[in-house]
Amino acid sequence: MKKYTIQKTPFIVPTTDGKRIAEHHGLASTANPEISLAHMIAPPGWSEPFQTPEFDEYTFIIRGKKQFIIEEEQIILEAGQSIKIEKNTRVQYSNPFNEPCEYIAICKPAFDFTKVHREDF
């Protein structure tokens, strides 16, 4: 029995906002409820509504910049920087900049649409 898994075919999450999400490990791709790992590219001008997820989320910026509004504080991360946002924290993610933002997101436990609690725009 192998003690590793190589992911060659991530689950591409269907989106309507131009964001590319390739989940390599998690509920949708490997049925793992404990953790998810996704490679994402957010186009210029992209944003999501505020949300209050029931999971911790770690983000590592590969290239570009990403804006976070955490509770009432605005934070901008650039390539090479990372952040951990604690579960049950109100947050909004966006890319108001003129270039795509490529990043890795890790959620623990795994990202779950039923536990993200997005608000209406």
MOJO-V416163 format. One record per helix or strand of 3 or more residues. SS is the DSSP state (a for helix, b for strand). FROM is the first residue (numbers start at 1). LEN is the number of residues. Records with the same first field share a line. If there is no record, write none. Layout:
SS->FROM-LEN / FROM-LEN
This chain:
b->20-6 / 36-7 / 56-8 / 65-6 / 73-6 / 82-4 / 90-6 / 101-8
a->27-4 / 113-3
